Amino acid sequence: MTDKDTTSIWSSDVEDSIDMVDENPVIEEVTVWAPEPGPDSDDVLGSSIDEWISSVEFSSTEDVPIPDRLVDQVIGQEAGSVVIKKAAEQRRHMLMIGDPGTGKSMLARSMTDLLPKDALEDVLVYPNEDDENEPRVRSVPAGRGDRIVKLQKESTRTQRERSQKMLLIAFAAVGFLLVIATIQSGDILTLLFGGFLLMFGYMFIRGRLGSGDDSRIPKVLVKHDSKAMPPFVDATATLSGSLLGDVRHDPFQSGGMETPAHDRVEPGAIHRAHKGVLYIDEVNLLRLEEQQALLTAMQERAFPISGRSERSSGALTKTEPVPCDFILIAAGNLDAIQGMHPALRSRIRGYGYGVYVNSEIPHTARNRRRLFRFMSHTANRVIAT
């Protein structure tokens, strides 16, 4: 390892913050295994690992303290950790450029620990009586979506049981009159034919009543637990439907066997990342149309779901705008910038942060201790599993 530091940040206020971190060692306490060496802790060491580790006092990996927050467990990316904290506080998007295996996804995942939990929401989709191909969308606080659907199902079940009882009583009365008429006339064929018609009519009407009630039950599109962490959605190498949402095809489009349009709506990664983090590695592999749609979702913080296949019946369906207030963390190699949509790249640079992550770290005592802490954390995790 060398002393080369390849970290570069586009925002001047973040650079000032990084300078403050370098000048104030107190801020670094969360990322260092104490006790630290003296003022020469950042000098490049020439001694071997065996000679250096003999001076470190420990009996087992349990003696090495591990920070609670994931952002403080990342080693070699101190500047990136500062930017992650500022981006989470300000809800800014980020673009991270660097070689594979340098901790980009770990830094992105660590942002969820810094976001507020009380902002999570459940998203429900309802049938639209005016236009069945434009389902309505409603957002409620986290944890209430399942309760709303449960109450709706219980209400529907109670109403269905009441209707079925009334229907059964009506058909039983008709059957009783049919039996009396058969006894008076003595025509057994009339009884058999009438009973067959009554049975067929009862089953048909009962099925129609049940299917009509179920079609009015909303569907929970995105749900969260009230105590859950903000979502982290990795949308790397996803297709258009998986990223932006889709509407499933309905093979039975008529005859009472069709599936309601709102039940066929499926959320995309941008919707599941609502109030959380959306991470896309190799963002330049997305098609320009998908990047344009992603930019629209970032600007409007809502994006409607429509069928992505032209040959599918779902292509007729388009929902109301579905909330998707996420923080985008795009990552890739240096050539990823060239393949990005100019408007998307400009949006991140103008209203967010860009970071060139470190590919190398200095061979210092401080970094040796951080590597030791990383190995200790890995060993403890393996033992726990």
Buried (B, 14 or more C-beta within 10 A) or exposed (E): EEEEBBBEBBBEEBBEBBEEBEEEBEBBEEBBBEEBBEEEBBBEBEEEEEEBEEEEEEEEBEEBEBBEEBBBBBBBBBBBBBBBBBBBEEEBBBBBBBEEEBBBBBBBBBBBBBBEBEEBBBBBBBBBEEEBBBBBBBBBEBBBBEEBBEEBBEEBEEEBEEBBEEBEEEBEEBBEEBEEEBEEEEEEEEBEEBBEEBEEEBEEBBEEBBEEBEBBBBBBBBBBEEEEEBBBBBBBEBEBBBBBBBBBBBEEEEEEEBBBBBBBBBBBBBBBBBBBBBBBBBBBBBEEEBBBBBBBBBEEEBBBBBBBBEEBBBBBBBBBBBBBBBBBBBBBEEEBBEBBBEEBBEBBBEEBBBBBBBBBBBBBBBBBBBBBBBEBBEBBEEEEE
